[in-house]
Amino acid sequence: MINRKHKLPIARQAEVLRISRGSVYYQPRPVSAADLEVMRRVDRLHLEYPFAGSRMLRGLLAAEGIKIGRRHVKTLMRRMGIEALYRRPRTTKPEPGHKIYPYLLRGMDITRPNQVWAMDITYIPMAHGFVYLAVVLDWFSRRVLSWRLSITMEEEFCVETLEDALARHGKPEIFNTDQGSQFTGAAFTGVLIKNSIAISMDGRGAWRDNVFVERLWRSVKYEEVYLKAYDSVGEARASLGCYLAFYNGRRPHSSLDGTTPDQAYYTLLPIRVAA
């Protein structure tokens, strides 16, 4: 988009494209080892205390001997893609051109596979750096239908994950996400609209609206991620793939009467009830 060899000055190119000149000249810097260590700790604290904002997290870190300012904590939280989770009035304006859809699942009985799917993204720490994990989950069976890793939280890798789930498993009646810009953009919602899938979005900061995905993140991190120190994105992808195969095919769930997500997903509901 920006051509540094063009006869037009870069400042003029940025002006024509209506983008920040500073963003063109800025060269991204790697995250420091100290910040990566704090981010790993913040990730654990966020799972334990999802209601904690930057002020509380700063206090929790200080109690562990980690001296850091609130603004720095807030910056790291933004980089990780996390925020304090609690019910708030819908006063936040969506990004220009992004439509926010109502939450459709309140009071609904989820009784069969492919009735409701959900999607979310989480931060995954590695030995040196971090990546983001996106999954599509079937609400009834808790089965992970598709997943992807990315070094950024861009919309494109979310669209790829969604399209992979649709290609492999058909389509749900309702698809639920949070209000993240990755899920409200036209590229993502366009796939759902094209497939005549009803779109549902959590209330802002209302983690309970997507509670099954939040439970998945807890399992993934405590049973896999926190036990490992991935040296590369490739290693993270391979190891997470093995864990998610175990999660779907071998790990029993008390909420599924001791069956696995695969069994709950692939077994027809009338047979399960008869049994």
C-alpha positions in Angstrom: 0.0 0.0 0.0 2.8 2.4 0.9 5.6 2.4 -1.7 8.8 3.8 -0.3 10.3 4.0 -3.8 7.5 6.0 -5.3 8.1 9.6 -6.4 5.4 10.8 -4.0 6.8 11.5 -0.4 5.7 9.0 2.2 3.9 11.7 4.1 1.8 12.5 1.0 1.1 8.8 0.4 -0.1 8.4 4.0 -2.3 11.5 3.6 -3.9 10.2 0.4 -4.6 6.8 2.0 -5.9 8.6 5.2 -3.6 6.7 7.5 -1.4 7.9 10.3 2.1 9.0 9.1 3.5 7.9 12.4 2.3 4.3 11.8 4.2 4.3 8.5 7.5 5.4 10.0 7.1 3.4 13.2 9.2 0.3 13.4 7.7 -2.3 15.9 10.0 -3.3 18.7 10.0 -6.8 20.2 8.5 -7.2 23.7 11.1 -7.2 26.4 11.9 -10.3 28.4 10.7 -8.4 31.6 7.3 -7.5 30.0 6.9 -11.1 28.7 7.3 -12.4 32.3 4.8 -9.9 33.6 2.4 -10.8 30.8 2.6 -14.5 31.7 1.7 -13.6 35.3 -1.1 -11.3 34.3 -2.5 -14.2 32.2 -2.7 -16.4 35.2 -4.2 -13.7 37.4 -6.8 -12.9 34.8 -8.0 -16.6 34.8 -8.2 -16.5 38.6 -9.7 -13.0 38.9 -11.5 -12.2 35.6 -13.1 -9.1 37.2 -9.7 -7.5 38.0 -8.8 -4.4 36.0 -5.5 -2.7 35.6 -5.6 -1.1 39.1 -6.3 -4.4 40.9 -3.8 -6.3 38.8 -1.2 -3.8 39.6 -1.9 -4.4 43.3 -1.8 -8.1 42.9 1.5 -7.9 41.1 2.9 -5.6 43.8 1.9 -8.1 46.5 4.1 -10.6 44.6 7.0 -8.2 44.5 6.6 -7.0 40.9 6.8 -3.2 40.7 4.9 -1.9 37.8 2.7 1.1 37.0 -1.0 0.9 36.3 -0.6 2.4 32.8 2.0 -0.1 32.0 -0.3 -2.9 33.1 -3.1 -1.4 31.0 -0.8 -1.4 28.0 0.2 -5.0 28.5 -3.5 -6.0 28.9 -4.3 -4.3 25.6 -1.5 -6.2 23.9 -2.7 -9.5 25.3 -6.3 -8.8 24.3 -7.8 -9.0 27.8 -9.9 -6.7 29.9 -11.8 -6.8 33.2 -14.9 -8.8 32.8 -18.1 -7.5 34.3 -21.5 -6.3 33.1 -21.5 -2.8 31.8 -24.0 -0.6 30.0 -23.6 -0.5 26.2 -22.1 2.9 26.0 -19.0 2.0 23.9 -19.3 2.9 20.3 -18.4 0.2 17.8 -15.7 0.8 15.2 -17.0 2.7 12.2 -19.1 0.4 10.0 -19.1 -2.4 12.5 -22.6 -3.5 13.6 -23.1 -4.9 17.1 -25.7 -7.7 17.2 -27.9 -8.6 20.3 -27.2 -11.6 22.5 -29.6 -14.4 21.5 -28.8 -17.2 23.9 -30.3 -15.9 27.2 -32.7 -18.5 28.6 -32.3 -20.8 25.5 -32.0 -24.5 26.0 -29.1 -25.9 24.1 -30.2 -29.5 23.3 -28.3 -30.7 20.2 -25.0 -30.4 18.3 -24.7 -27.6 15.7 -27.5 -25.6 17.4 -25.0 -23.0 18.7 -21.4 -22.4 18.0 -19.1 -19.9 19.7 -15.7 -18.4 19.0 -13.1 -16.6 20.9 -9.4 -15.7 21.0 -6.9 -16.1 23.9 -3.3 -15.2 24.5 -0.8 -18.1 24.6 2.6 -17.5 26.2 5.8 -19.1 24.8 9.3 -19.3 26.1 10.2 -16.3 24.0 7.2 -14.3 22.9 3.6 -15.2 22.5 0.8 -16.1 20.0 -3.0 -16.0 19.9 -5.2 -19.1 19.7 -8.7 -18.9 18.1 -11.2 -21.7 18.4 -14.7 -22.5 17.2 -16.6 -24.5 19.8 -19.9 -26.4 19.7 -21.9 -25.3 22.8 -23.8 -28.5 23.3 -20.9 -31.0 23.1 -18.0 -28.6 24.1 -16.2 -30.0 21.0 -13.5 -27.8 19.4 -14.5 -27.8 15.7 -11.7 -25.7 14.4 -8.7 -23.7 15.7 -5.8 -21.6 14.4 -2.7 -19.9 15.8 -1.5 -16.4 14.8 1.1 -13.9 15.9 -1.5 -11.1 15.6 -5.2 -10.7 16.4 -6.1 -9.8 12.9 -9.6 -10.5 11.4 -8.2 -12.7 8.6 -7.1 -15.7 10.8 -10.5 -15.6 12.6 -12.3 -15.8 9.2 -10.1 -18.7 8.2 -10.9 -20.6 11.4 -14.7 -20.0 10.9 -14.6 -21.1 7.2 -12.7 -24.3 8.2 -15.3 -25.2 10.8 -18.1 -24.6 8.3 -16.3 -26.7 5.6 -15.8 -29.6 8.1 -19.0 -29.6 10.1 -21.8 -27.9 8.2 -23.3 -24.9 9.9 -25.0 -24.0 13.2 -28.3 -22.2 13.7 -26.6 -19.5 15.9 -23.0 -18.3 16.1 -21.9 -16.4 19.2 -18.9 -14.2 19.8 -17.8 -11.2 21.9 -17.8 -7.7 20.5 -14.1 -7.8 19.4 -13.3 -6.0 16.2 -12.2 -9.3 14.7 -15.8 -10.5 15.0 -17.8 -7.4 14.1 -16.0 -6.6 10.8 -17.8 -7.2 7.5 -15.4 -10.0 6.4 -16.3 -12.1 9.5 -20.1 -11.3 9.8 -20.4 -11.5 6.0 -19.5 -15.3 6.1 -22.2 -15.8 8.7 -24.8 -13.8 6.8 -23.9 -15.6 3.5 -24.6 -18.9 5.2 -27.9 -17.7 6.8 -26.5 -18.1 10.4 -28.1 -16.0 13.1 -25.4 -13.8 14.8 -25.2 -13.4 18.5 -22.8 -11.2 20.5 -22.0 -11.1 24.2 -22.8 -8.0 26.3 -19.6 -6.0 26.5 -17.4 -7.5 29.3 -20.0 -10.2 30.1 -17.8 -13.3 30.2 -20.7 -15.5 31.4 -22.4 -15.0 28.0 -19.7 -17.2 26.5 -18.9 -19.2 29.6 -18.1 -22.5 27.8 -15.3 -21.0 25.8 -13.9 -19.4 29.0 -13.9 -22.9 30.6 -12.1 -24.2 27.6 -9.4 -21.6 28.0 -8.9 -22.6 31.6 -8.5 -26.2 30.7 -6.1 -25.5 27.8 -3.9 -23.2 29.9 -3.7 -25.2 33.1 -3.5 -28.7 31.5 -1.3 -27.7 28.6 0.1 -24.2 28.1 1.4 -23.6 31.7 3.1 -26.9 31.7 5.1 -26.2 28.6 7.5 -23.5 27.3 7.1 -23.5 23.6 10.3 -22.6 21.7 8.6 -21.7 18.5 5.2 -21.2 16.8 5.6 -24.6 15.1 6.1 -26.3 18.5 3.2 -24.5 20.0 1.0 -25.5 17.1 2.0 -29.2 17.3 1.6 -29.4 21.0 -1.7 -27.6 21.2 -2.9 -29.8 18.3 -2.1 -32.9 20.4 -3.9 -31.5 23.5 -7.0 -30.4 21.6 -7.2 -33.9 20.0 -7.0 -35.3 23.6 -9.6 -32.8 24.8 -12.1 -33.8 22.0 -11.5 -37.5 21.9 -10.3 -38.8 25.3 -10.9 -36.2 28.1 -14.3 -37.0 29.9 -16.5 -34.1 30.9 -18.6 -34.2 34.1 -21.1 -31.8 32.4 -21.5 -34.4 29.6 -22.2 -37.3 32.0 -18.6 -38.5 31.7 -18.5 -38.7 28.0 -16.1 -36.9 25.7 -16.9 -34.0 23.4 -16.5 -36.3 20.4 -19.0 -38.8 21.8 -21.5 -36.0 22.6 -21.1 -34.3 19.2 -21.2 -37.4 16.9 -23.9 -39.3 18.8 -27.4 -38.3 17.8 -29.4 -36.7 20.6 -32.5 -39.1 20.5 -30.1 -42.1 21.0 -28.4 -40.3 24.0 -31.8 -39.6 25.6 -33.0 -43.2 25.0 -29.8 -44.5 26.6 
